[in-house]
Amino acid sequence: MKEIVENSTNVLEVILKCYQGSIEAYHKVNKAFFEDIMKYPRAYEQLRMEREKDNQVSVDFLKQGVTQGIFRDDINFAILQTLIREQMKMLMKTDVCNEYEFLEVYESIMFIYLRGISTHKGAMELEEFIKKYREGKKSNQDNDNKYNE
């Protein structure tokens, strides 16, 4: 994380690099992990406590994006972080991922979230990232399809 921050020009770039890393991590984790962790209250509580600690750090980080002109200044980021955390928790408890791929749902949540908090400057940077991300994703899928044929 420290390396990502040092090699990034603004908060949005850090978030997008972390997002990309989380996508790679989710590719390596079976969805059953998220379902199984709920069966172990102490383990689930430990994860919840870690998220709570990270919440204020995230809020402060997002506020830096306001000073950089990337994020809007009329948003209560503490409320927003709570809503995102609850949305992810709800995602683990619902059957929506039986209908859609987990990564597609996660991507939808994150991109809508980032679009909503971005200024015009931030939105332009986000759209450029999404364009490159989707091109790379399509290229990887094409390569996977060729490999599987």
N, CA, C and O of each residue as an XYZ file, in Angstrom:
596
protein
N       0.829     -1.185      0.000
C       0.000      0.000      0.000
C       0.876      1.252      0.000
O       0.612      2.216     -0.718
N       1.930      1.212      0.827
C       2.838      2.353      0.910
C       3.452      2.645     -0.457
O       3.573      3.804     -0.855
N       3.835      1.598     -1.166
C       4.423      1.743     -2.509
C       3.409      2.336     -3.489
O       3.756      3.184     -4.311
N       2.168      1.890     -3.399
C       1.120      2.417     -4.285
C       0.946      3.914     -4.038
O       0.874      4.695     -4.987
N       0.878      4.319     -2.763
C       0.706      5.729     -2.425
C       1.883      6.555     -2.938
O       1.693      7.635     -3.497
N       3.093      6.046     -2.747
C       4.287      6.777     -3.167
C       4.371      6.928     -4.678
O       4.934      7.908     -5.165
N       3.824      5.979     -5.428
C       3.919      5.997     -6.887
C       2.644      6.488     -7.565
O       2.441      6.228     -8.752
N       1.789      7.188     -6.837
C       0.534      7.684     -7.396
C       0.506      9.210     -7.314
O       1.135      9.822     -6.451
N      -0.242      9.797     -8.238
C      -0.303     11.253     -8.287
C      -1.456     11.836     -7.477
O      -1.421     13.012     -7.113
N      -2.484     11.023     -7.188
C      -3.608     11.523     -6.400
C      -4.359     10.354     -5.755
O      -4.069      9.184     -6.004
N      -5.318     10.713     -4.931
C      -6.095      9.734     -4.166
C      -6.857      8.770     -5.071
O      -6.891      7.568     -4.805
N      -7.462      9.280     -6.129
C      -8.230      8.419     -7.026
C      -7.340      7.356     -7.662
O      -7.748      6.203     -7.801
N      -6.149      7.733     -8.040
C      -5.218      6.766     -8.631
C      -4.886      5.657     -7.629
O      -4.793      4.489     -8.005
N      -4.711      6.017     -6.367
C      -4.454      5.018     -5.323
C      -5.642      4.073     -5.198
O      -5.477      2.854     -5.153
N      -6.847      4.649     -5.141
C      -8.063      3.827     -5.012
C      -8.195      2.877     -6.193
O      -8.519      1.703     -6.014
N      -7.948      3.374     -7.389
C      -8.098      2.530     -8.586
C      -7.052      1.422     -8.626
O      -7.357      0.301     -9.033
N      -5.834      1.718     -8.214
C      -4.800      0.671     -8.151
C      -5.171     -0.376     -7.105
O      -4.981     -1.572     -7.325
N      -5.698      0.072     -5.974
C      -6.138     -0.870     -4.937
C      -7.324     -1.694     -5.426
O      -7.416     -2.891     -5.155
N      -8.227     -1.041     -6.150
C      -9.378     -1.743     -6.718
C      -8.894     -2.864     -7.635
O      -9.373     -3.995     -7.565
N      -7.935     -2.524     -8.494
C      -7.405     -3.530     -9.418
C      -6.782     -4.695     -8.640
O      -6.949     -5.857     -9.011
N      -6.069     -4.374     -7.568
C      -5.485     -5.429     -6.732
C      -6.549     -6.277     -6.060
O      -6.393     -7.492     -5.935
N      -7.638     -5.638     -5.624
C      -8.707     -6.406     -4.975
C      -9.398     -7.321     -5.971
O      -9.813     -8.424     -5.616
N      -9.526     -6.875     -7.215
C     -10.116     -7.726     -8.254
C      -9.246     -8.959     -8.456
O      -9.755    -10.077     -8.541
N      -7.939     -8.756     -8.532
C      -7.032     -9.900     -8.691
C      -7.148    -10.846     -7.501
O      -7.124    -12.066     -7.668
N      -7.276    -10.282     -6.301
C      -7.421    -11.119     -5.105
C      -8.733    -11.889     -5.129
O      -8.764    -13.067     -4.771
N      -9.827    -11.235     -5.549
C     -11.124    -11.913     -5.605
C     -11.122    -13.046     -6.624
O     -11.849    -14.026     -6.461
N     -10.314    -12.921     -7.669
C     -10.205    -14.015     -8.641
C      -9.610    -15.258     -7.997
O      -9.865    -16.377     -8.441
N      -8.823    -15.062     -6.956
C      -8.144    -16.176     -6.304
C      -8.938    -16.764     -5.143
O      -8.574    -17.810     -4.606
N     -10.037    -16.084     -4.749
C     -10.815    -16.517     -3.590
C     -12.156    -17.077     -4.055
O     -12.864    -16.465     -4.854
N     -12.477    -18.236     -3.542
C     -13.758    -18.855     -3.847
C     -14.863    -18.121     -3.098
O     -14.686    -17.756     -1.936
N     -15.998    -17.903     -3.751
C     -17.136    -17.217     -3.124
C     -17.549    -17.917     -1.827
O     -18.051    -17.272     -0.907
N     -17.345    -19.191     -1.755
C     -17.709    -19.947     -0.554
C     -16.961    -19.435      0.678
O     -17.454    -19.564      1.799
N     -15.777    -18.855      0.479
C     -15.032    -18.291      1.606
C     -15.873    -17.263      2.337
O     -15.942    -17.273      3.566
N     -16.518    -16.366      1.580
C     -17.322    -15.308      2.184
C     -18.545    -15.874      2.885
O     -18.975    -15.354      3.915
N     -19.101    -16.936      2.327
C     -20.240    -17.585      2.962
C     -19.795    -18.326      4.220
O     -20.476    -18.288      5.245
N     -18.647    -19.000      4.136
C     -18.148    -19.780      5.262
C     -17.711    -18.900      6.436
O     -17.904    -19.274      7.593
N     -17.132    -17.750      6.150
C     -16.635    -16.890      7.228
C     -17.775    -16.448      8.140
O     -17.569    -16.196      9.327
N     -18.989    -16.355      7.572
C     -20.161    -15.958      8.359
C     -20.537    -17.048      9.378
O     -21.240    -16.770     10.349
N     -20.074    -18.273      9.160
C     -20.394    -19.380     10.064
C     -19.528    -19.369     11.323
O     -19.787    -20.115     12.268
N     -18.514    -18.532     11.332
C     -17.573    -18.467     12.444
C     -17.628    -17.061     13.052
O     -16.905    -16.162     12.621
N     -18.485    -16.883     14.048
C     -18.723    -15.543     14.599
C     -17.459    -14.814     15.051
O     -17.342    -13.606     14.844
N     -16.520    -15.521     15.659
C     -15.295    -14.841     16.127
C     -14.460    -14.359     14.947
O     -13.925    -13.251     14.979
N     -14.344    -15.171     13.919
C     -13.582    -14.764     12.733
C     -14.276    -13.614     12.024
O     -13.626    -12.662     11.591
N     -15.592    -13.699     11.903
C     -16.361    -12.634     11.259
C     -16.241    -11.335     12.051
O     -16.087    -10.260     11.470
N     -16.311    -11.434     13.380
C     -16.183    -10.254     14.237
C     -14.798     -9.628     14.090
O     -14.666     -8.404     14.089
N     -13.778    -10.455     13.968
C     -12.412     -9.945     13.769
C     -12.324     -9.155     12.460
O     -11.747     -8.069     12.423
N     -12.893     -9.699     11.402
C     -12.909     -8.975     10.125
C     -13.690     -7.669     10.246
O     -13.272     -6.639      9.716
N     -14.816     -7.712     10.940
C     -15.627     -6.505     11.124
C     -14.854     -5.436     11.888
O     -14.910     -4.259     11.531
N     -14.139     -5.830     12.926
C     -13.363     -4.875     13.723
C     -12.238     -4.255     12.892
O     -11.943     -3.066     13.022
N     -11.618     -5.063     12.045
C     -10.571     -4.534     11.166
C     -11.146     -3.490     10.222
O     -10.534     -2.447      9.996
N     -12.317     -3.768      9.673
C     -12.976     -2.809      8.778
C     -13.326     -1.524      9.512
O     -13.197     -0.434      8.954
N     -13.767     -1.643     10.759
C     -14.108     -0.462     11.558
C     -12.879      0.426     11.748
O     -12.968      1.646     11.614
N     -11.727     -0.186     12.061
C     -10.498      0.582     12.242
C     -10.108      1.287     10.952
O      -9.665      2.435     10.968
N     -10.277      0.594      9.845
C      -9.909      1.158      8.547
C     -10.863      2.259      8.101
O     -10.523      3.060      7.230
N     -12.053      2.305      8.692
C     -13.074      3.251      8.259
C     -12.603      4.703      8.370
O     -12.732      5.459      7.407
N     -12.058      5.108      9.526
C     -11.630      6.491      9.696
C     -10.447      6.813      8.790
O     -10.350      7.924      8.268
N      -9.559      5.862      8.601
C      -8.431      6.070      7.689
C      -8.966      6.317      6.278
O      -8.475      7.194      5.566
N      -9.969      5.544      5.881
C     -10.568      5.705      4.553
C     -11.234      7.065      4.407
O     -11.099      7.718      3.373
N     -11.946      7.488      5.430
C     -12.621      8.788      5.393
C     -11.594      9.906      5.239
O     -11.767     10.802      4.413
N     -10.532      9.853      6.030
C      -9.480     10.879      5.932
C      -8.841     10.864      4.546
O      -8.536     11.914      3.981
N      -8.644      9.683      4.015
C      -8.053      9.530      2.696
C      -8.944     10.148      1.621
O      -8.461     10.853      0.734
N     -10.246      9.879      1.706
C     -11.195     10.440      0.739
C     -11.241     11.963      0.836
O     -11.403     12.644     -0.177
N     -11.101     12.496      2.034
C     -11.076     13.952      2.211
C      -9.865     14.572      1.516
O      -9.926     15.715      1.063
N      -8.763     13.822      1.431
C      -7.601     14.306      0.668
C      -7.982     14.496     -0.793
O      -7.519     15.430     -1.448
N      -8.828     13.603     -1.297
C      -9.294     13.710     -2.673
C     -10.088     14.987     -2.911
O     -10.091     15.518     -4.022
N     -10.758     15.479     -1.882
C     -11.480     16.750     -1.986
C     -10.473     17.885     -2.190
O     -10.653     18.734     -3.063
N      -9.417     17.892     -1.380
C      -8.414     18.960     -1.500
C      -7.667     18.889     -2.823
O      -7.136     19.895     -3.294
N      -7.625     17.700     -3.426
C      -6.961     17.533     -4.726
C      -7.890     17.852     -5.893
O      -7.468     17.838     -7.049
N      -9.155     18.141     -5.591
C     -10.112     18.455     -6.648
C     -10.648     17.232     -7.365
O     -11.257     17.359     -8.428
N     -10.436     16.055     -6.807
C     -10.860     14.792     -7.408
C     -12.266     14.415     -6.954
O     -13.071     13.923     -7.745
N     -12.558     14.653     -5.661
C     -13.846     14.289     -5.086
C     -14.618     15.530     -4.662
O     -14.036     16.566     -4.338
N     -15.926     15.405     -4.670
C     -16.825     16.499     -4.314
C     -16.677     16.853     -2.837
O     -16.358     15.998     -2.010
N     -16.911     18.108     -2.522
C     -16.773     18.562     -1.140
C     -18.089     18.570     -0.366
O     -18.117     18.977      0.795
N     -19.164     18.132     -0.983
C     -20.480     18.153     -0.339
C     -20.949     16.773      0.114
O     -22.149     16.516      0.204
N     -19.998     15.891      0.395
C     -20.327     14.513      0.751
C     -19.831     14.215      2.159
O     -18.714     14.583      2.523
N     -20.665     13.548      2.949
C     -20.245     13.067      4.254
C     -19.649     11.678      4.032
O     -20.373     10.690      3.907
N     -18.332     11.623      3.986
C     -17.648     10.369      3.658
C     -17.809      9.309      4.738
O     -17.720      8.117      4.441
N     -18.043      9.712      5.985
C     -18.272      8.728      7.046
C     -19.566      7.963      6.776
O     -19.611      6.741      6.916
N     -20.612      8.685      6.389
C     -21.879      8.018      6.040
C     -21.673      7.123      4.826
O     -22.128      5.979      4.804
N     -20.992      7.642      3.828
C     -20.766      6.888      2.598
C     -19.994      5.597      2.861
O     -20.344      4.549      2.318
N     -18.952      5.659      3.685
C     -18.174      4.460      4.007
C     -19.037      3.431      4.727
O     -18.922      2.232      4.476
N     -19.899      3.901      5.619
C     -20.799      2.986      6.319
C     -21.745      2.311      5.330
O     -21.976      1.104      5.411
N     -22.290      3.087      4.401
C     -23.204      2.517      3.409
C     -22.506      1.500      2.512
O     -23.071      0.451      2.206
N     -21.297      1.802      2.096
C     -20.547      0.860      1.246
C     -20.255     -0.421      2.021
O     -20.421     -1.520      1.492
N     -19.820     -0.281      3.268
C     -19.530     -1.458      4.091
C     -20.783     -2.321      4.254
O     -20.712     -3.545      4.138
N     -21.934     -1.687      4.524
C     -23.181     -2.423      4.687
C     -23.612     -3.076      3.374
O     -24.148     -4.184      3.366
N     -23.371     -2.377      2.271
C     -23.723     -2.935      0.967
C     -22.885     -4.187      0.673
O     -23.402     -5.171      0.144
N     -21.616     -4.148      1.011
C     -20.759     -5.320      0.790
C     -21.175     -6.466      1.718
O     -21.159     -7.631      1.320
N     -21.544     -6.129      2.949
C     -22.014     -7.151      3.885
C     -23.299     -7.790      3.366
O     -23.465     -9.009      3.419
N     -24.201     -6.952      2.865
C     -25.457     -7.453      2.308
C     -25.178     -8.354      1.094
O     -25.836     -9.377      0.908
N     -24.214     -7.967      0.289
C     -23.860     -8.742     -0.900
C     -23.475    -10.171     -0.518
O     -23.826    -11.121     -1.218
N     -22.757    -10.318      0.587
C     -22.342    -11.652      1.023
C     -23.514    -12.501      1.490
O     -23.438    -13.729      1.487
N     -24.602    -11.845      1.892
C     -25.746    -12.569      2.446
C     -26.857    -12.814      1.432
O     -27.822    -13.512      1.745
N     -26.749    -12.264      0.236
C     -27.829    -12.397     -0.736
C     -27.492    -13.413     -1.815
O     -26.373    -13.919     -1.896
N     -28.486    -13.694     -2.635
C     -28.298    -14.624     -3.739
C     -27.997    -13.911     -5.052
O     -27.983    -14.543     -6.109
N     -27.757    -12.608     -5.000
C     -27.518    -11.856     -6.234
C     -26.341    -12.446     -7.027
O     -26.312    -12.367     -8.255
N     -25.389    -13.028     -6.323
C     -24.231    -13.605     -7.012
C     -24.535    -14.968     -7.629
O     -23.694    -15.534     -8.328
N     -25.732    -15.499     -7.376
C     -26.172    -16.684     -8.105
C     -26.665    -16.288     -9.486
O     -26.619    -17.075    -10.431
N     -27.140    -15.048     -9.584
C     -27.658    -14.541    -10.849
C     -26.575    -13.835    -11.672
O     -26.568    -13.904    -12.901
N     -25.665    -13.158    -10.973
C     -24.576    -12.422    -11.626
C     -23.261    -12.825    -10.979
O     -23.233    -13.243     -9.822
N     -22.173    -12.699    -11.728
C     -20.855    -12.995    -11.173
C     -20.538    -12.003    -10.063
O     -20.871    -10.822    -10.162
N     -19.892    -12.488     -9.005
C     -19.526    -11.628     -7.887
C     -18.715    -10.428     -8.370
O     -18.971     -9.297     -7.956
N     -17.746    -10.668     -9.237
C     -16.894     -9.571     -9.692
C     -17.666     -8.525    -10.482
O     -17.342     -7.339    -10.422
N     -18.679     -8.950    -11.218
C     -19.503     -7.995    -11.955
C     -20.297     -7.112    -10.988
O     -20.429     -5.907    -11.203
N     -20.814     -7.715     -9.939
C     -21.562     -6.966     -8.933
C     -20.622     -6.011     -8.193
O     -20.942     -4.837     -8.007
N     -19.480     -6.515     -7.779
C     -18.484     -5.700     -7.068
C     -18.046     -4.515     -7.937
O     -17.961     -3.384     -7.461
N     -17.773     -4.788     -9.201
C     -17.373     -3.740    -10.140
C     -18.470     -2.679    -10.252
O     -18.180     -1.483    -10.238
N     -19.702     -3.104    -10.361
C     -20.821     -2.161    -10.469
C     -20.896     -1.267     -9.229
O     -21.047     -0.051     -9.346
N     -20.793     -1.860     -8.068
C     -20.848     -1.087     -6.822
C     -19.715     -0.066     -6.779
O     -19.948      1.109     -6.497
N     -18.503     -0.506     -7.054
C     -17.348      0.383     -6.935
C     -17.365      1.504     -7.965
O     -17.079      2.651     -7.621
N     -17.688      1.207     -9.199
C     -17.672      2.249    -10.223
C     -18.785      3.271    -10.002
O     -18.576      4.464    -10.219
N     -19.957      2.823     -9.577
C     -21.046      3.754     -9.287
C     -20.668      4.637     -8.096
O     -20.889      5.848     -8.117
N     -20.108      4.031     -7.081
C     -19.648      4.752     -5.894
C     -18.638      5.834     -6.283
O     -18.782      6.991     -5.888
N     -17.632      5.463     -7.044
C     -16.590      6.429     -7.414
C     -17.120      7.519     -8.346
O     -16.730      8.680     -8.228
N     -18.000      7.150     -9.263
C     -18.607      8.176    -10.137
C     -19.399      9.180     -9.307
O     -19.366     10.381     -9.577
N     -20.097      8.695     -8.317
C     -20.951      9.551     -7.502
C     -20.197     10.561     -6.659
O     -20.716     11.646     -6.396
N     -18.995     10.236     -6.230
C     -18.238     11.153     -5.373
C     -17.250     12.011     -6.156
O     -16.639     12.919     -5.592
N     -17.087     11.733     -7.447
C     -16.070     12.420     -8.244
C     -16.532     13.779     -8.760
O     -17.701     13.979     -9.090
N     -15.587     14.696     -8.817
C     -15.795     15.955     -9.525
C     -15.649     15.660    -11.014
O     -15.403     14.518    -11.400
N     -15.796     16.672    -11.840
C     -15.589     16.475    -13.284
C     -14.169     15.960    -13.547
O     -13.968     15.038    -14.338
N     -13.200     16.565    -12.879
C     -11.796     16.146    -13.025
C     -11.630     14.671    -12.641
O     -10.991     13.906    -13.363
N     -12.207     14.280    -11.506
C     -12.115     12.896    -11.055
C     -12.849     11.947    -11.985
O     -12.378     10.841    -12.250
N     -14.016     12.383    -12.486
C     -14.806     11.545    -13.387
C     -14.056     11.271    -14.679
O     -14.119     10.162    -15.208
N     -13.349     12.267    -15.192
C     -12.585     12.081    -16.426
C     -11.474     11.046    -16.210
O     -11.245     10.186    -17.060
N     -10.796     11.138    -15.079
C      -9.739     10.169    -14.760
C     -10.327      8.776    -14.558
O      -9.759      7.784    -15.012
N     -11.457      8.709    -13.879
C     -12.126      7.428    -13.645
C     -12.547      6.791    -14.958
O     -12.334      5.594    -15.154
N     -13.136      7.559    -15.861
C     -13.585      7.017    -17.146
C     -12.410      6.487    -17.960
O     -12.532      5.467    -18.639
N     -11.282      7.169    -17.894
C     -10.083      6.692    -18.600
C      -9.627      5.349    -18.019
O      -9.268      4.432    -18.758
N      -9.648      5.248    -16.685
C      -9.286      3.989    -16.036
C     -10.234      2.874    -16.456
O      -9.794      1.783    -16.820
N     -11.553      3.150    -16.405
C     -12.550      2.134    -16.747
C     -12.362      1.660    -18.179
O     -12.456      0.465    -18.459
N     -12.098      2.591    -19.080
C     -11.873      2.236    -20.486
C     -10.687      1.279    -20.615
O     -10.794      0.243    -21.271
N      -9.567      1.620    -19.995
C      -8.370      0.757    -20.059
C      -8.620     -0.569    -19.345
O      -8.204     -1.626    -19.818
N      -9.296     -0.504    -18.215
C      -9.594     -1.700    -17.441
C     -10.439     -2.674    -18.257
O     -10.154     -3.871    -18.292
N     -11.466     -2.166    -18.904
C     -12.355     -3.029    -19.693
C     -11.659     -3.561    -20.937
O     -11.908     -4.697    -21.341
N     -10.797     -2.765    -21.549
C     -10.022     -3.253    -22.693
C      -9.112     -4.391    -22.255
O      -9.011     -5.410    -22.938
N      -8.446     -4.216    -21.108
C      -7.579     -5.271    -20.578
C      -8.354     -6.501    -20.184
O      -7.896     -7.624    -20.394
N      -9.532     -6.298    -19.609
C     -10.395     -7.404    -19.203
C     -10.860     -8.189    -20.430
O     -10.863     -9.420    -20.421
N     -11.252     -7.466    -21.488
C     -11.692     -8.117    -22.720
C     -10.529     -8.879    -23.352
O     -10.701    -10.000    -23.832
N      -9.360     -8.274    -23.349
C      -8.172     -8.924    -23.907
C      -7.849    -10.209    -23.148
O      -7.519    -11.229    -23.753
N      -7.948    -10.154    -21.810
C      -7.698    -11.345    -20.992
C      -8.731    -12.428    -21.260
O      -8.391    -13.611    -21.308
N     -10.003    -12.033    -21.438
C     -11.058    -13.002    -21.733
C     -10.832    -13.637    -23.099
O     -11.017    -14.842    -23.267
N     -10.428    -12.821    -24.081
C     -10.137    -13.356    -25.417
C      -8.993    -14.359    -25.353
O      -9.044    -15.409    -25.994
N      -7.956    -14.032    -24.574
C      -6.830    -14.951    -24.421
C      -7.247    -16.222    -23.715
O      -6.800    -17.307    -24.085
N      -8.104    -16.110    -22.695
C      -8.608    -17.281    -22.000
C      -9.418    -18.164    -22.939
O      -9.293    -19.388    -22.907
N     -10.250    -17.543    -23.777
C     -11.059    -18.296    -24.720
C     -10.178    -19.029    -25.735
O     -10.452    -20.183    -26.065
N      -9.125    -18.377    -26.231
C      -8.206    -19.036    -27.164
C      -7.507    -20.198    -26.512
O      -7.305    -21.244    -27.129
N      -7.128    -20.010    -25.235
C      -6.441    -21.067    -24.504
C      -7.346    -22.263    -24.268
O      -6.897    -23.409    -24.305
N      -8.613    -21.996    -24.028
C      -9.569    -23.063    -23.727
C     -10.060    -23.797    -24.970
O     -10.648    -24.873    -24.860
N      -9.826    -23.227    -26.152
C     -10.330    -23.867    -27.383
C      -9.521    -25.072    -27.793
O      -9.827    -25.706    -28.803
